[in-house]
């Protein structure tokens, strides 16, 4: 009788674990990522260069816009930060890589006016949100302060 009860409990636990993990597995299987642009855009990089110091000051090393109007991903030393895509222009897929040796930009196209509007709207919000995230991350890492 004890063996039957133990087996029943084990089967119940197995069913619970399967029920908990199945939605996560399905969600991961259904998720798709946008294809990032691979064409170098030196003119976009030159335009974004004026923002590089602000982005580096808060630790942003990469800006990724999927081009669907979805959240823009900012890669930082404390992990990713997400900001809304600016409503000033139609969604554009682009990547800015900010490093000690300069800034590199990739995008499918370059439009001086549209890209300037996007950067002017996106960068201040990206810097503000990343600075806030950095403060919270520092407080979590240093709870005695």
OpenMM code with the backbone's topology and positions (N, CA, C; nanometers):
from openmm import Vec3, app, unit

residues = "UNK UNK UNK UNK UNK UNK UNK UNK UNK UNK UNK UNK UNK UNK UNK UNK UNK UNK UNK UNK UNK UNK UNK UNK UNK UNK UNK UNK UNK UNK UNK UNK UNK UNK UNK UNK UNK UNK UNK UNK UNK UNK UNK UNK UNK UNK UNK UNK UNK UNK UNK UNK UNK UNK UNK UNK UNK UNK UNK UNK UNK UNK UNK UNK UNK UNK UNK UNK UNK UNK UNK UNK UNK UNK UNK UNK UNK UNK UNK UNK UNK UNK UNK UNK UNK UNK UNK UNK UNK UNK UNK UNK UNK UNK UNK UNK UNK UNK UNK UNK UNK UNK UNK UNK UNK UNK UNK UNK UNK UNK UNK UNK UNK UNK UNK UNK UNK UNK UNK UNK UNK UNK UNK UNK UNK UNK UNK UNK UNK UNK UNK UNK UNK UNK UNK UNK UNK UNK UNK UNK UNK UNK UNK UNK UNK".split()
positions = [
    Vec3(0.0827, -0.1184, 0.0000),
    Vec3(0.0000, 0.0000, 0.0000),
    Vec3(0.0871, 0.1247, 0.0000),
    Vec3(0.1957, 0.1226, 0.0778),
    Vec3(0.2851, 0.2371, 0.0841),
    Vec3(0.3513, 0.2621, -0.0514),
    Vec3(0.3872, 0.1536, -0.1204),
    Vec3(0.4488, 0.1688, -0.2524),
    Vec3(0.3508, 0.2317, -0.3509),
    Vec3(0.2252, 0.1903, -0.3464),
    Vec3(0.1248, 0.2461, -0.4354),
    Vec3(0.1059, 0.3949, -0.4086),
    Vec3(0.1050, 0.4327, -0.2819),
    Vec3(0.0869, 0.5723, -0.2442),
    Vec3(0.2084, 0.6552, -0.2888),
    Vec3(0.3290, 0.6022, -0.2697),
    Vec3(0.4505, 0.6715, -0.3120),
    Vec3(0.4511, 0.6893, -0.4627),
    Vec3(0.4127, 0.5844, -0.5349),
    Vec3(0.4091, 0.5940, -0.6804),
    Vec3(0.3052, 0.6968, -0.7239),
    Vec3(0.1926, 0.7001, -0.6582),
    Vec3(0.0877, 0.7965, -0.6900),
    Vec3(0.1359, 0.9401, -0.6657),
    Vec3(0.2073, 0.9600, -0.5561),
    Vec3(0.2611, 1.0930, -0.5256),
    Vec3(0.3645, 1.1335, -0.6305),
    Vec3(0.4508, 1.0393, -0.6682),
    Vec3(0.5516, 1.0685, -0.7703),
    Vec3(0.4869, 1.1043, -0.9034),
    Vec3(0.3824, 1.0314, -0.9416),
    Vec3(0.3131, 1.0618, -1.0672),
    Vec3(0.2459, 1.1990, -1.0595),
    Vec3(0.1900, 1.2309, -0.9451),
    Vec3(0.1267, 1.3612, -0.9266),
    Vec3(0.2275, 1.4749, -0.9370),
    Vec3(0.3451, 1.4573, -0.8736),
    Vec3(0.4500, 1.5591, -0.8820),
    Vec3(0.4997, 1.5743, -1.0248),
    Vec3(0.5137, 1.4630, -1.0948),
    Vec3(0.5579, 1.4678, -1.2346),
    Vec3(0.4568, 1.5458, -1.3191),
    Vec3(0.3276, 1.5209, -1.2973),
    Vec3(0.2232, 1.5916, -1.3720),
    Vec3(0.2246, 1.7407, -1.3424),
    Vec3(0.2455, 1.7774, -1.2169),
    Vec3(0.2514, 1.9186, -1.1788),
    Vec3(0.3702, 1.9864, -1.2447),
    Vec3(0.4858, 1.9223, -1.2427),
    Vec3(0.6051, 1.9807, -1.3045),
    Vec3(0.5856, 1.9960, -1.4554),
    Vec3(0.5237, 1.8985, -1.5187),
    Vec3(0.4972, 1.9072, -1.6616),
    Vec3(0.3998, 2.0209, -1.6908),
    Vec3(0.2988, 2.0340, -1.6092),
    Vec3(0.2005, 2.1405, -1.6285),
    Vec3(0.2633, 2.2786, -1.6102),
    Vec3(0.3611, 2.2894, -1.5234),
    Vec3(0.4278, 2.4180, -1.5015),
    Vec3(0.5248, 2.4517, -1.6141),
    Vec3(0.5930, 2.3536, -1.6669),
    Vec3(0.6956, 2.3820, -1.7681),
    Vec3(0.6419, 2.3829, -1.9101),
    Vec3(0.5319, 2.3161, -1.9363),
    Vec3(0.4788, 2.3093, -2.0712),
    Vec3(0.4470, 2.4473, -2.1293),
    Vec3(0.3787, 2.5371, -2.0565),
    Vec3(0.3537, 2.6704, -2.1141),
    Vec3(0.4822, 2.7453, -2.1480),
    Vec3(0.5848, 2.7313, -2.0654),
    Vec3(0.7114, 2.7982, -2.0942),
    Vec3(0.7768, 2.7416, -2.2195),
    Vec3(0.7712, 2.6114, -2.2343),
    Vec3(0.8279, 2.5494, -2.3538),
    Vec3(0.7528, 2.5937, -2.4786),
    Vec3(0.6199, 2.5983, -2.4703),
    Vec3(0.5415, 2.6421, -2.5853),
    Vec3(0.5675, 2.7880, -2.6181),
    Vec3(0.5772, 2.8711, -2.5162),
    Vec3(0.6052, 3.0125, -2.5372),
    Vec3(0.7402, 3.0311, -2.6047),
    Vec3(0.8405, 2.9598, -2.5586),
    Vec3(0.9729, 2.9684, -2.6194),
    Vec3(0.9734, 2.9181, -2.7629),
    Vec3(0.8962, 2.8158, -2.7903),
    Vec3(0.8912, 2.7606, -2.9255),
    Vec3(0.8192, 2.8535, -3.0220),
    Vec3(0.7226, 2.9294, -2.9710),
    Vec3(0.6450, 3.0184, -3.0569),
    Vec3(0.7097, 3.1547, -3.0737),
    Vec3(0.8011, 3.1885, -2.9874),
    Vec3(0.8636, 3.3204, -2.9948),
    Vec3(0.9532, 3.3273, -3.1178),
    Vec3(0.9489, 3.4416, -3.1808),
    Vec3(1.0381, 3.4604, -3.2951),
    Vec3(1.1080, 3.5937, -3.2788),
    Vec3(1.2270, 3.6015, -3.3303),
    Vec3(1.3020, 3.7252, -3.3219),
    Vec3(1.3114, 3.7868, -3.4598),
    Vec3(1.3129, 3.9184, -3.4618),
    Vec3(1.3252, 3.9884, -3.5883),
    Vec3(1.4680, 3.9734, -3.6407),
    Vec3(1.4793, 3.9679, -3.7698),
    Vec3(1.6103, 3.9621, -3.8325),
    Vec3(1.6762, 4.0984, -3.8204),
    Vec3(1.7941, 4.1030, -3.7631),
    Vec3(1.8640, 4.2297, -3.7474),
    Vec3(1.9331, 4.2677, -3.8775),
    Vec3(1.9377, 4.3970, -3.9071),
    Vec3(2.0037, 4.4393, -4.0305),
    Vec3(2.1540, 4.4139, -4.0246),
    Vec3(2.2113, 4.3846, -4.1397),
    Vec3(2.3539, 4.3554, -4.1445),
    Vec3(2.4323, 4.4525, -4.2331),
    Vec3(2.3612, 4.5400, -4.3053),
    Vec3(2.4302, 4.6339, -4.3939),
    Vec3(2.4896, 4.7490, -4.3136),
    Vec3(2.6194, 4.7662, -4.3247),
    Vec3(2.6845, 4.8792, -4.2562),
    Vec3(2.6294, 5.0100, -4.3099),
    Vec3(2.6073, 5.1042, -4.2192),
    Vec3(2.5591, 5.2374, -4.2558),
    Vec3(2.6529, 5.3408, -4.1944),
    Vec3(2.7639, 5.3712, -4.2606),
    Vec3(2.8605, 5.4664, -4.2044),
    Vec3(2.8028, 5.6061, -4.1823),
    Vec3(2.7053, 5.6475, -4.2648),
    Vec3(2.6438, 5.7796, -4.2455),
    Vec3(2.5590, 5.7816, -4.1187),
    Vec3(2.4908, 5.6721, -4.0912),
    Vec3(2.4151, 5.6619, -3.9662),
    Vec3(2.5103, 5.6603, -3.8474),
    Vec3(2.6200, 5.5896, -3.8600),
    Vec3(2.7203, 5.5865, -3.7528),
    Vec3(2.7766, 5.7261, -3.7279),
    Vec3(2.8027, 5.7996, -3.8353),
    Vec3(2.8542, 5.9363, -3.8214),
    Vec3(2.7516, 6.0248, -3.7515),
    Vec3(2.6243, 6.0097, -3.7878),
    Vec3(2.5185, 6.0887, -3.7255),
    Vec3(2.5044, 6.0526, -3.5772),
    Vec3(2.5120, 5.9245, -3.5464),
    Vec3(2.4956, 5.8783, -3.4083),
    Vec3(2.6181, 5.9086, -3.3230),
    Vec3(2.7301, 5.9372, -3.3845),
    Vec3(2.8540, 5.9637, -3.3108),
    Vec3(2.8366, 6.0771, -3.2101),
    Vec3(2.7528, 6.1758, -3.2427),
    Vec3(2.7328, 6.2870, -3.1500),
    Vec3(2.6618, 6.2431, -3.0216),
    Vec3(2.5986, 6.1252, -3.0230),
    Vec3(2.5311, 6.0720, -2.9044),
    Vec3(2.6153, 5.9675, -2.8309),
    Vec3(2.7260, 5.9269, -2.8894),
    Vec3(2.8051, 5.8166, -2.8344),
    Vec3(2.8512, 5.8428, -2.6917),
    Vec3(2.8956, 5.9627, -2.6622),
    Vec3(2.9456, 5.9925, -2.5275),
    Vec3(2.8341, 5.9790, -2.4239),
    Vec3(2.7127, 6.0261, -2.4558),
    Vec3(2.6000, 6.0132, -2.3632),
    Vec3(2.5665, 5.8666, -2.3389),
    Vec3(2.5663, 5.7882, -2.4457),
    Vec3(2.5339, 5.6462, -2.4334),
    Vec3(2.6405, 5.5729, -2.3518),
    Vec3(2.7667, 5.6027, -2.3785),
    Vec3(2.8758, 5.5387, -2.3040),
    Vec3(2.8759, 5.5805, -2.1575),
    Vec3(2.8362, 5.7030, -2.1289),
    Vec3(2.8386, 5.7534, -1.9913),
    Vec3(2.7491, 5.6717, -1.8982),
    Vec3(2.6414, 5.6156, -1.9518),
    Vec3(2.5527, 5.5334, -1.8686),
    Vec3(2.5749, 5.3843, -1.8926),
    Vec3(2.6736, 5.3509, -1.9756),
    Vec3(2.7101, 5.2101, -1.9941),
    Vec3(2.6394, 5.1379, -2.1060),
    Vec3(2.5749, 5.2090, -2.1967),
    Vec3(2.5087, 5.1430, -2.3089),
    Vec3(2.6148, 5.1025, -2.4112),
    Vec3(2.6165, 4.9735, -2.4445),
    Vec3(2.7133, 4.9232, -2.5411),
    Vec3(2.6487, 4.8867, -2.6741),
    Vec3(2.5172, 4.8717, -2.6731),
    Vec3(2.4477, 4.8347, -2.7965),
    Vec3(2.3029, 4.8803, -2.7902),
    Vec3(2.2534, 4.9322, -2.9014),
    Vec3(2.1132, 4.9718, -2.9165),
    Vec3(2.0563, 4.8876, -3.0290),
    Vec3(1.9478, 4.8141, -3.0000),
    Vec3(1.8890, 4.7246, -3.0999),
    Vec3(1.7414, 4.7592, -3.1173),
    Vec3(1.7068, 4.8051, -3.2355),
    Vec3(1.5671, 4.8314, -3.2697),
    Vec3(1.5232, 4.7245, -3.3685),
    Vec3(1.4231, 4.6439, -3.3324),
    Vec3(1.3829, 4.5340, -3.4213),
    Vec3(1.3100, 4.5802, -3.5472),
    Vec3(1.2638, 4.7055, -3.5489),
    Vec3(1.1982, 4.7563, -3.6681),
    Vec3(1.0501, 4.7324, -3.6756),
    Vec3(0.9935, 4.6713, -3.5748),
    Vec3(0.8500, 4.6427, -3.5752),
    Vec3(0.7723, 4.7416, -3.4891),
    Vec3(0.8416, 4.8392, -3.4332),
    Vec3(0.7768, 4.9314, -3.3408),
    Vec3(0.7782, 4.8775, -3.1985),
    Vec3(0.8382, 4.7595, -3.1815),
    Vec3(0.8475, 4.6983, -3.0489),
    Vec3(0.9511, 4.7733, -2.9650),
    Vec3(0.9665, 4.7299, -2.8437),
    Vec3(1.0619, 4.7931, -2.7537),
    Vec3(1.2041, 4.7848, -2.8100),
    Vec3(1.2805, 4.8907, -2.7839),
    Vec3(1.4197, 4.8964, -2.8256),
    Vec3(1.5035, 4.8393, -2.7114),
    Vec3(1.5938, 4.7496, -2.7431),
    Vec3(1.6782, 4.6849, -2.6419),
    Vec3(1.8098, 4.7615, -2.6302),
    Vec3(1.8455, 4.7945, -2.5082),
    Vec3(1.9718, 4.8610, -2.4784),
    Vec3(2.0562, 4.7634, -2.3990),
    Vec3(2.1700, 4.7260, -2.4499),
    Vec3(2.2574, 4.6339, -2.3778),
    Vec3(2.3536, 4.7154, -2.2928),
    Vec3(2.3600, 4.6792, -2.1633),
    Vec3(2.4434, 4.7513, -2.0675),
    Vec3(2.5196, 4.6524, -1.9806),
    Vec3(2.6090, 4.7044, -1.8986),
    Vec3(2.6838, 4.6200, -1.8064),
    Vec3(2.5959, 4.5554, -1.6998),
    Vec3(2.4821, 4.6166, -1.6685),
    Vec3(2.3897, 4.5613, -1.5696),
    Vec3(2.2828, 4.4733, -1.6332),
    Vec3(2.2918, 4.4520, -1.7632),
    Vec3(2.1918, 4.3715, -1.8322),
    Vec3(2.1091, 4.4580, -1.9260),
    Vec3(2.0140, 4.3958, -1.9954),
    Vec3(1.9351, 4.4708, -2.0935),
    Vec3(1.8356, 4.5663, -2.0282),
    Vec3(1.8122, 4.6770, -2.0970),
    Vec3(1.7104, 4.7751, -2.0594),
    Vec3(1.6248, 4.7951, -2.1833),
    Vec3(1.4954, 4.8094, -2.1660),
    Vec3(1.4055, 4.8257, -2.2796),
    Vec3(1.3354, 4.9605, -2.2717),
    Vec3(1.3279, 5.0289, -2.3858),
    Vec3(1.2557, 5.1565, -2.3952),
    Vec3(1.1621, 5.1495, -2.5150),
    Vec3(1.0588, 5.2304, -2.5096),
    Vec3(0.9635, 5.2347, -2.6208),
    Vec3(1.0283, 5.2960, -2.7444),
    Vec3(0.9862, 5.2459, -2.8588),
    Vec3(1.0319, 5.3040, -2.9843),
    Vec3(0.9666, 5.4419, -2.9969),
    Vec3(1.0405, 5.5439, -3.0380),
    Vec3(0.9819, 5.6780, -3.0480),
    Vec3(0.8703, 5.6847, -3.1516),
    Vec3(0.7664, 5.7578, -3.1191),
    Vec3(0.6504, 5.7683, -3.2071),
    Vec3(0.6703, 5.8696, -3.3192),
    Vec3(0.7868, 5.9340, -3.3271),
    Vec3(0.8090, 6.0407, -3.4254),
    Vec3(0.8285, 5.9894, -3.5674),
    Vec3(0.8570, 5.8619, -3.5840),
    Vec3(0.8835, 5.8094, -3.7178),
    Vec3(0.8370, 5.6651, -3.7279),
    Vec3(0.8259, 5.6187, -3.8509),
    Vec3(0.7890, 5.4795, -3.8700),
    Vec3(0.9015, 5.3892, -3.8205),
    Vec3(0.8677, 5.2700, -3.7746),
    Vec3(0.9684, 5.1796, -3.7185),
    Vec3(1.0807, 5.1474, -3.8174),
    Vec3(1.1998, 5.1473, -3.7662),
    Vec3(1.3191, 5.1191, -3.8448),
    Vec3(1.4042, 5.0178, -3.7694),
    Vec3(1.4462, 4.9142, -3.8394),
    Vec3(1.5365, 4.8161, -3.7793),
    Vec3(1.6786, 4.8689, -3.7927),
    Vec3(1.7468, 4.8810, -3.6785),
    Vec3(1.8857, 4.9245, -3.6813),
    Vec3(1.9566, 4.8759, -3.5568),
    Vec3(2.0886, 4.8737, -3.5641),
    Vec3(2.1718, 4.8358, -3.4503),
    Vec3(2.2846, 4.9367, -3.4417),
    Vec3(2.3090, 4.9871, -3.3217),
    Vec3(2.4244, 5.0719, -3.2945),
    Vec3(2.5136, 4.9971, -3.1970),
    Vec3(2.6376, 4.9747, -3.2343),
    Vec3(2.7359, 4.9138, -3.1453),
    Vec3(2.8296, 5.0236, -3.0994),
    Vec3(2.8317, 5.0484, -2.9684),
    Vec3(2.9129, 5.1557, -2.9120),
    Vec3(3.0273, 5.0918, -2.8345),
    Vec3(3.1479, 5.1162, -2.8787),
    Vec3(3.2633, 5.0580, -2.8129),
    Vec3(3.3727, 5.1602, -2.7931),
    Vec3(3.4806, 5.1202, -2.7268),
    Vec3(3.5911, 5.2132, -2.7018),
    Vec3(3.6601, 5.2590, -2.8302),
    Vec3(3.6461, 5.1787, -2.9359),
    Vec3(3.7102, 5.2148, -3.0622),
    Vec3(3.6168, 5.2879, -3.1583),
    Vec3(3.4981, 5.3236, -3.1134),
    Vec3(3.4064, 5.4003, -3.1975),
    Vec3(3.2672, 5.3412, -3.2014),
    Vec3(3.1902, 5.3906, -3.2948),
    Vec3(3.0510, 5.3511, -3.3084),
    Vec3(3.0307, 5.2892, -3.4472),
    Vec3(2.9589, 5.1788, -3.4502),
    Vec3(2.9271, 5.1104, -3.5758),
    Vec3(2.7765, 5.1010, -3.5857),
    Vec3(2.7218, 5.1274, -3.7041),
    Vec3(2.5772, 5.1222, -3.7242),
    Vec3(2.5435, 5.0289, -3.8395),
    Vec3(2.4378, 4.9517, -3.8213),
    Vec3(2.3844, 4.8702, -3.9295),
    Vec3(2.2358, 4.8989, -3.9416),
    Vec3(2.1876, 4.9049, -4.0624),
    Vec3(2.0453, 4.9268, -4.0916),
    Vec3(2.0230, 4.8903, -4.2372),
    Vec3(1.8984, 4.8650, -4.2722),
    Vec3(1.8679, 4.8311, -4.4110),
    Vec3(1.8820, 4.9534, -4.5009),
    Vec3(1.8450, 5.0702, -4.4490),
    Vec3(1.8500, 5.1935, -4.5280),
    Vec3(1.8996, 5.3078, -4.4418),
    Vec3(1.9277, 5.4203, -4.5058),
    Vec3(1.9645, 5.5426, -4.4346),
    Vec3(1.8846, 5.6578, -4.4922),
    Vec3(1.8180, 5.7305, -4.4036),
    Vec3(1.7438, 5.8515, -4.4402),
    Vec3(1.7821, 5.9571, -4.3379),
    Vec3(1.8549, 6.0570, -4.3812),
    Vec3(1.9115, 6.1561, -4.2896),
    Vec3(1.8055, 6.2192, -4.1990),
    Vec3(1.6936, 6.2611, -4.2534),
    Vec3(1.5913, 6.3311, -4.1736),
    Vec3(1.5235, 6.2347, -4.0765),
    Vec3(1.4789, 6.1208, -4.1284),
    Vec3(1.4093, 6.0230, -4.0430),
    Vec3(1.5009, 5.9704, -3.9328),
    Vec3(1.6228, 5.9339, -3.9678),
    Vec3(1.7151, 5.8780, -3.8697),
    Vec3(1.7542, 5.9813, -3.7642),
    Vec3(1.7675, 6.1066, -3.8044),
    Vec3(1.7971, 6.2130, -3.7074),
    Vec3(1.6820, 6.2294, -3.6085),
    Vec3(1.5586, 6.2222, -3.6573),
    Vec3(1.4418, 6.2316, -3.5686),
    Vec3(1.4383, 6.1158, -3.4693),
    Vec3(1.4665, 5.9966, -3.5193),
    Vec3(1.4641, 5.8781, -3.4331),
    Vec3(1.5697, 5.8905, -3.3234),
    Vec3(1.6921, 5.9239, -3.3606),
    Vec3(1.7994, 5.9354, -3.2611),
    Vec3(1.7714, 6.0475, -3.1611),
    Vec3(1.7208, 6.1612, -3.2097),
    Vec3(1.6918, 6.2738, -3.1200),
    Vec3(1.5831, 6.2389, -3.0185),
    Vec3(1.4893, 6.1545, -3.0558),
    Vec3(1.3830, 6.1137, -2.9637),
    Vec3(1.4247, 5.9959, -2.8766),
    Vec3(1.5016, 5.9050, -2.9325),
    Vec3(1.5353, 5.7811, -2.8623),
    Vec3(1.6469, 5.7975, -2.7600),
    Vec3(1.7532, 5.8663, -2.7947),
    Vec3(1.8718, 5.8707, -2.7085),
    Vec3(1.8440, 5.9317, -2.5706),
    Vec3(1.7760, 6.0467, -2.5588),
    Vec3(1.7514, 6.0994, -2.4240),
    Vec3(1.6719, 6.0022, -2.3353),
    Vec3(1.5730, 5.9355, -2.3932),
    Vec3(1.4943, 5.8382, -2.3164),
    Vec3(1.5792, 5.7173, -2.2803),
    Vec3(1.6634, 5.6731, -2.3725),
    Vec3(1.7521, 5.5593, -2.3464),
    Vec3(1.8486, 5.5921, -2.2332),
    Vec3(1.9051, 5.7098, -2.2350),
    Vec3(2.0000, 5.7518, -2.1304),
    Vec3(1.9282, 5.7627, -1.9962),
    Vec3(1.8090, 5.8229, -1.9958),
    Vec3(1.7333, 5.8393, -1.8710),
    Vec3(1.6963, 5.7045, -1.8101),
    Vec3(1.6427, 5.6143, -1.8919),
    Vec3(1.6001, 5.4842, -1.8404),
    Vec3(1.7191, 5.4001, -1.7955),
    Vec3(1.8286, 5.4073, -1.8673),
    Vec3(1.9468, 5.3300, -1.8297),
    Vec3(2.0078, 5.3842, -1.7010),
    Vec3(2.0118, 5.5150, -1.6854),
    Vec3(2.0642, 5.5737, -1.5608),
    Vec3(1.9790, 5.5305, -1.4423),
    Vec3(1.8472, 5.5290, -1.4597),
    Vec3(1.7573, 5.4832, -1.3528),
    Vec3(1.7829, 5.3361, -1.3221),
    Vec3(1.7945, 5.2545, -1.4254),
    Vec3(1.8231, 5.1124, -1.4068),
    Vec3(1.9562, 5.0923, -1.3351),
    Vec3(2.0572, 5.1708, -1.3706),
    Vec3(2.1882, 5.1587, -1.3067),
    Vec3(2.1799, 5.1907, -1.1574),
    Vec3(2.1021, 5.2926, -1.1220),
    Vec3(2.0867, 5.3269, -0.9796),
    Vec3(2.0215, 5.2124, -0.9029),
    Vec3(1.9155, 5.1544, -0.9587),
    Vec3(1.8492, 5.0426, -0.8922),
    Vec3(1.9417, 4.9216, -0.8825),
    Vec3(2.0151, 4.8933, -0.9869),
    Vec3(2.1080, 4.7796, -0.9851),
    Vec3(2.2173, 4.8018, -0.8816),
    Vec3(2.2669, 4.9246, -0.8713),
    Vec3(2.3700, 4.9548, -0.7719),
    Vec3(2.3146, 4.9370, -0.6307),
    Vec3(2.1922, 4.9834, -0.6073),
    Vec3(2.1310, 4.9687, -0.4745),
    Vec3(2.1093, 4.8222, -0.4386),
    Vec3(2.0697, 4.7415, -0.5369),
    Vec3(2.0524, 4.5975, -0.5104),
    Vec3(2.1865, 4.5317, -0.4800),
    Vec3(2.2904, 4.5756, -0.5489),
    Vec3(2.4235, 4.5158, -0.5284),
    Vec3(2.4899, 4.5654, -0.4008),
    Vec3(2.4451, 4.6804, -0.3502),
    Vec3(2.5044, 4.7416, -0.2306),
    Vec3(2.3944, 4.7760, -0.1304),
    Vec3(2.3311, 4.6758, -0.0722),
    Vec3(2.2145, 4.6996, 0.0134),
    Vec3(2.2445, 4.7756, 0.1422),
    Vec3(2.3686, 4.7844, 0.1826),
    Vec3(2.4027, 4.8532, 0.3070),
    Vec3(2.4002, 5.0050, 0.2914),
    Vec3(2.3860, 5.0575, 0.1713),
    Vec3(2.3828, 5.2022, 0.1512),
    Vec3(2.2426, 5.2543, 0.1508),
] * unit.nanometer
topology = app.Topology()
chain = topology.addChain("A")
for resn in residues:
    res = topology.addResidue(resn, chain)
    for name in ("N", "CA", "C"):
        topology.addAtom(name, app.Element.getBySymbol(name[0]), res)
